Amino acid sequence: MSLFERLGERVEEFKQEAEAARDDAATYRCRECEKRFYRDRDTCPECDGDVVEIES
């Protein structure tokens, strides 16, 4: 495996870890699809569900 392939894999791992940490810190959650986000919304931006709650 070349240096650039290994570097690409490490970057992708870091990206996935950063996205997971970001999602874990989100305040609001859709009860239907479990998508998490930071702003209060009337509907979920992912599935358009209308049951959005504050994550405790």
C-alpha positions as a LaTeX table, in Angstrom:
\begin{tabular}{lrrr}
\hline
Residue & $x$ (\AA) & $y$ (\AA) & $z$ (\AA) \\
\hline
Met1 & 0.00 & 0.00 & 0.00 \\
Ser2 & 1.41 & 3.37 & $-0.95$ \\
Leu3 & 1.99 & 6.29 & 1.33 \\
Phe4 & $-0.88$ & 8.24 & $-0.24$ \\
Glu5 & $-3.32$ & 5.35 & 0.15 \\
Arg6 & $-2.48$ & 5.05 & 3.84 \\
Leu7 & $-2.76$ & 8.80 & 4.26 \\
Gly8 & $-6.14$ & 8.76 & 2.51 \\
Glu9 & $-7.39$ & 6.03 & 4.85 \\
Arg10 & $-6.22$ & 7.97 & 7.92 \\
Val11 & $-7.92$ & 11.14 & 6.69 \\
Glu12 & $-11.18$ & 9.25 & 6.11 \\
Glu13 & $-11.01$ & 7.72 & 9.61 \\
Phe14 & $-10.44$ & 11.16 & 11.12 \\
Lys15 & $-13.34$ & 12.60 & 9.13 \\
Gln16 & $-15.70$ & 9.88 & 10.35 \\
Glu17 & $-14.60$ & 10.35 & 13.97 \\
Ala18 & $-15.06$ & 14.13 & 13.72 \\
Glu19 & $-18.56$ & 13.73 & 12.25 \\
Ala20 & $-19.53$ & 11.29 & 15.01 \\
Ala21 & $-18.27$ & 13.68 & 17.70 \\
Arg22 & $-20.17$ & 16.54 & 16.09 \\
Asp23 & $-23.39$ & 14.53 & 16.00 \\
Asp24 & $-22.98$ & 13.43 & 19.62 \\
Ala25 & $-22.80$ & 17.08 & 20.72 \\
Ala26 & $-25.99$ & 18.12 & 18.89 \\
Thr27 & $-28.82$ & 19.37 & 21.09 \\
Tyr28 & $-31.89$ & 18.30 & 19.11 \\
Arg29 & $-32.91$ & 14.87 & 17.79 \\
Cys30 & $-35.60$ & 13.56 & 15.46 \\
Arg31 & $-37.52$ & 10.79 & 17.16 \\
Glu32 & $-38.34$ & 9.14 & 13.82 \\
Cys33 & $-34.95$ & 8.84 & 12.10 \\
Glu34 & $-32.61$ & 9.62 & 15.06 \\
Lys35 & $-30.85$ & 12.41 & 13.09 \\
Arg36 & $-29.26$ & 14.95 & 15.46 \\
Phe37 & $-28.83$ & 18.67 & 14.79 \\
Tyr38 & $-28.06$ & 21.94 & 16.57 \\
Arg39 & $-31.01$ & 24.24 & 15.86 \\
Asp40 & $-34.60$ & 23.90 & 17.03 \\
Arg41 & $-36.79$ & 23.04 & 14.05 \\
Asp42 & $-40.44$ & 22.28 & 13.47 \\
Thr43 & $-39.54$ & 19.32 & 11.25 \\
Cys44 & $-36.49$ & 17.13 & 10.79 \\
Pro45 & $-34.17$ & 18.29 & 7.96 \\
Glu46 & $-33.39$ & 14.65 & 7.13 \\
Cys47 & $-36.74$ & 12.85 & 7.02 \\
Asp48 & $-39.22$ & 15.72 & 7.42 \\
Gly49 & $-40.57$ & 14.07 & 10.59 \\
Asp50 & $-42.46$ & 16.36 & 12.94 \\
Val51 & $-41.34$ & 14.88 & 16.28 \\
Val52 & $-38.22$ & 16.84 & 17.21 \\
Glu53 & $-37.08$ & 16.80 & 20.81 \\
Ile54 & $-34.31$ & 18.23 & 22.94 \\
Glu55 & $-31.65$ & 15.64 & 23.68 \\
Ser56 & $-30.87$ & 15.35 & 27.37 \\
\hline
\end{tabular}
